[in-house]
Amino acid sequence: MAESLAEPFRFEYDPATVRYGPQCVSQLASEVTALGCERALVVTGATVGETPAVIEPVRAGLDERLAGVFAGTTPKKRLGTAYEALTQYHEADVDCLVAVGGGSSLDVATVLSVLAGTDRDPAAVGAELVERGTLSVPESGVPPVITVPTTLAGADLSQVAGVTADPATCPVEEPASGAVSDSRLMPAAACYDPELVATTPRAVLAGSAMNGFDKGIETLYARNRTPVTDATATRGLGLLADGLETLGAGEADETTFQRLTQGILLVQYGISRPDGTTLSLIHALGHGLTRTYDVQQGAAHAIVAPHALAYLFEAVDGHRDLLAGALGVTDAADPAGAVVERVADIAAGLGLPTRLRDVDGPDREAFPAVAEAVLADAFMTNAPPELEPTREDIVGVLEAAW
């Protein structure tokens, strides 16, 4: 089959300054200075904040630029948590944020940057989230964010951040969830240190891995893919596939973590842009499962990804040859089937759940409602243009994953 060439495209992308390498967090102070800033607040979760192997190199790297550490983020990504951090932000007279950890810490830091740039009453901010599912980004006053990822979720080169609110923790009248998105929210710098990633417990890395891995997969078949993202995603997927297999086999060494860190950087490069993101079908399915049910995001991705891909390939080409090349199964007689099998094997090798019935998710009677939520998810607009999923199609994917 002849390779399909790209249609005309416009690629607008203003990424973070990227710093990669073992012990590169030792240069955090210079990155803060390069941004014209003087005082940084570290935003992280309690576990990272209490893990010397992670937090001490960050403290040392910031040196005199360190103004304080807020170690209160949670996987819920609460607006209330960002407001708690905002108090410390003002008390410490901060002009820069350093987000350390997984996707929840990076997202909370981004929401905090939005709050730091606005003087609106918290009740008004909460009401906007409930009504619109997002938050307005002020024209000025948003402090820069430096991301230091320690997991493989792939939330560190994005201009989008998830956020939730609950009446028990924030001035809202009802629970709400959504996302804030703006080109001004792209991190100013991102610091990829494989030695910090290596300190993360293997179970946590495995739990985050499929979320990041699927970003690369979806980028190769998304409606707004480009040759630029084809190249970065293809290389990133190859590195991640090899690294995740080794991690799952319990044979990870320093080279493994270098592969994983470079891979998660590359699969994100160029996927979050002013004209939208390349996240698509798999992430929409993940949102349908995790926003209502107590299913961890990485587990949801591990379960649904093979079945989503099988459905995709039955309906459209899905750039299966690109995916087969990226995942090292180019010589397979059936490239689509080989891609599905490779993705399933990587997830299973990490010890992640492979069936919906084995997690605290929906029962089968709830599948139609979940399918409606999936179809309404904003990421579905990035599906291949030939794909026209129905509720019955999505229910079929969920049934196959059951």
N, C-alpha and C positions, 0 to 999 in steps of 0.2 A: 504494500500500500504506500503510495507516495505521501510524503509528509505535507500536511496542509500548512500553507504559509499564512502569516498573520494578516488580518485586515488592517487598513490604515488606523492608526491610533495616536493618541496624545498622552504622554506619560508625565504627569506632574507629581513630583515627589520631593519633599524636603525632609530628609531623614535626620535622625540624631547623629551627632558626632559619635563614632564607634571606637571604643578602645577594647582590644582583646589581648589576653595573655595571662599566663600564670603570674599571680601577685600584682596584677594591674590595678587592683584597688589601692595599692600604695600611692597611686598618682591621683587620687580623688581630689586632693586639695588643689592641684594644678588645674583640674577640670572646673572646679568651682571658680577659681581665679579667672580662667579663660572666659567665663560667662559674665565677668564683671561683678561677681557677688563676693560677699565676705563671710556670711554666717549661714550654715546649713543645718537643717533639722532632719535627722534620720527618721524615716517612717517605716515601721516593720511590725511583725507580729511578736507575741510573747515568746514563742519558742526560739525564733532567731535572736531576739533580744537577750535571751538567756543562754545562747550558745557561743562560748568564747571563740571557737574556731572561726566563726563568721563575723560576729560583731566587733571583736577586737581589731582585726585587720582593717575593718571599715573605719573604726575610731582612729586608728593610727594613720590611716591614709588621709583622713580629713584634717588631722592635727589641729592647728589653731582655728581652722574653719568650722569645727564642730561646735554647734550651739546647743545641742541636746538630742535626746533620743526619745521618740514616741513609740512605745512597743505595745500597741493596743489594737492592731488590725485583726480582723477575723475573716473567715471565708464568706461571711454574710455580706461583706462590703457595705456596711451600714453608713448612711448619711450621718447618723448620730455619731458614729466613730470619727468621721471626718471633722465634725464640729468639736469633738473632744480634742482632737489634734490641733484644731485652729486656736484653741485657748493657749496651748503651749507655743504655737507659732508666734502669736502676738507677744506673749510673756518673754520669749527668748529673743525678740527683735530679729526675726529670721528673714532672709531674702532669697533662699534657695532650699529646695527639698531633695533629699537623697532617699529613694525608695529601694529597700532591700528585702528580697524574699521572693515569694510566689506572686501569682496574679492578683490575689486579694490585696496585698500590700501595695503593689504598683497601682492598682485601680483606686484605692483609697487616697493615695498620695496625689493622683491626678484630680480627684474630686476636691481634695483639700486645696489644691492650687486654684481651682475655680472659686471656692469659698473665700480664699484669701484676697481675691481681686474684686469682691463685691461687698457692698455695704447694706445689702437687702436683709430684711428681718428673716430669721430662720423659718418662721411660720410661712412666709411668702415663698421661700425656696422650697419648703416641703410641699406646699400646695401646688407649685408648678410641677414637681415630680409626679404627684398623684394625677394631675390633670393631663400632662403632656408626655409623661414617661421620659423626660429629659430635663436638663438644667441649662439655662442660658449662660453663655460664656462671656464675661465682660470684655470690653474692647481693650482694656489696658489693666495693668496691675496684677496680672497672673504670674506668679513666680516660676522660674524654670525648674524643671524636674530632671534629676539624673537617676537613671534606673540601674540597679545592680541585681540581676536575676540570680536566684539560687535554685530554681526548679526549671522544668522543661515545658511550662504551660504556654510560653510564647506570647507574653503580654507586654513585652518591654520595648517594642518598636511600633507602638500603636498610638493613634490619636483618638481612640475610643476607650472608655472606661465604664464598666458596669457599676450600678449603684442600686441599693435597696433602702427602704425606710419602713419603720414599724412604729406605731404609736407609743410603744413602751420605751423607745430610745430616741425619739425625734418628734418634733411638733407637727405630726400629720394626723389626719382624722381616720385614715385607713391604711393598711399595708400597701406598699407600692414597690415596683421595680422598674428599671429602665437602664438607659445608658446616656452618657454625655459624650458628644463627638464634635471636634473642631480641629482644624489644621493647626491651630495655635497650641493644642494640647500634645502634639508630638513631643516626646522627651527631648531636652536640649542635648543630652549626652546619654550614652548607654555603655556600661562597663561590664564586659564579659570575662569573668575570671574562673577558669575551669577548676581551680583549687577550691573555690567557695562552693561550686556546684557539687564537688566531690564530698563535701562535708554533709550534704543533705542525706537523710536516711533513704536507703534504697526503695523502701515502700512508698515514700513520698515522691521520689523521682518517678517511679513507675506510675503512680497515680496521676501525675501531671503530664506524662510523656505523650499519651495519645492525643491530648488536646493540641499540643504543639505539632506533633507529627501530622495530624489531619489538616492543619493549616497549609502545609506543603502540598498535600494530596489535592485539596480543593482548589488551590491556586492554579493547578494545571488544567482544570476543566471549567473554571469560573467564566462567566459571561465576559468579564472585563480583564481577562488574562492578557498579557503582552509577552513578546519575546524576552523582555527584561526579566519579568517574574518567572517565565518558563526556565530561564537559565539559573536563577538563584534558587528556585524551589527544587529543581532537578538535582543540583549539587547538594543542597541541604538535605533532601530526602535520602540520598545515598549515604551521607554521613550518619544521619540519624538511624537509618535502618541497620547499618553495621554496628553502631554504638549500642542501640537498644537490644540487639540480639546478644551482644557480649554482656551487657548489664543483666539481662534476664538469665543468662547462663551462670551468673555469679563469678565472672572472670574479668570484671572491670579493672583497668589500671589507669595510670595517668593519661595514656594515649586515648583510652575510651572516653574520658571526660573532656578531652580536647575535641574529639570528634563530635560529641554530643553538644558541646557549647557552640562550636562553629556551625553545626547543623541547625540548631534552633535559631541562631542569628540569621542564617541564610534563608530559611523558609519564611521568615517574617519580612525580609527586605523587600519593600515595594508593595506589600499587600494591603497596607492601610494608607489610603491616599485621599486627597480632598474630594475626588469624584466617587469615593466609596471603597469598600473592601472586597477582597476576593473570597471571603468566607461565604459558604453556600449551604448546600443540602445537609451535610453531616452536622455542621454547627447549629443549624436550625432544629434538627432532630435533638441535638444535645440540649438546646434551650427548652424545647418542649418537655423534656424529661426532668430537667434540674430546677426550673423555675417554680414548679408546683410540687415536686416530689423530692424526697431527701436522698437524691442520687448524686454522688460525687461526679464532677464534670468529666474527669478523665475516664472514670468507669463507664459513664454513658457513651463516650466516644468509642471506647474499646468494644462495647457491645454492638452499637449500631453501625459502625463504619463498614464492616464487610457486607452487611445486608443492604446498606444504602448504596454502596458501589455496585453490588449485583443488580439492584433495581436500575441504577443509572445506566449500566452497560447494556441492559436489556432494551432500554428505550432509545439511547443515543450512543454515539461513538465515545463520548467522554474523554477524548484524547488518550485512549488506552495505550497507544504505542509510546507516548511520552511517559506515562506512568510506569509502563513496563520497563522502559529504559532506566528511569530513575531508581526503580526498586530491584534492578539487576535480573529481570526475568524476560529479557528481550527475545531469547531463543525459544520461548514456550510456544507450542502449537496454538494455544488459546491464550493470547496476552491478557484478555479481560479476566478470565478465570484465574490465571496465574497471579494477577494483581490482587484480586480478592483473597486468594489463599495466602499470599505473602503478608498482607495486612493482618489477617486473622492470626497467622502464626506468630507475628511480632507481639500482638496483644496478649495471646495466650502465654507466650514465653515470659512475659513480664509478670505473670501471675494475676492478671486482671480478670474480672468476671467476664463471661462470654454469653450469658443469657439474662434477659430481663427478669425472669422469674427468680433469679438469685440475688437481686438487689431490692432495696426498699423503694420500688417504683410503682407505676400504675398496674392495676390488674387489667385483664383483657377487656372487661366491660368499659374501661375508661379510654380505650384506644381511640375511638372516634373523636372524643374531646381533645386528646393529646394531638391528634392529627390536625384538627382545626387550628390549634396553637402553633403547630409547626408551619402550616401553610401561611399563617398570618405573620410569621417572624420576618423581620426586615431582611435577613440574610437570604431568604428564598428568591429575592429579586436578582441575585447573582448566579442563579442556576443557569446551565447552558440554555441558550435561547430556544432550542428545539424541545426542551423538556417541559412538559405541561402536567405536573403531578396533580392528582385528584386526592380527595380525602381517602378514597378507597385504596389508592396507591400507597399512601403513607401508612394506613392501617396494615396493609400487606407487609410493609417493611417491619413494622413493630411486631406483627405476628411471626415473621421469620426470625426476629430477634428474641422472641419469647422463650 
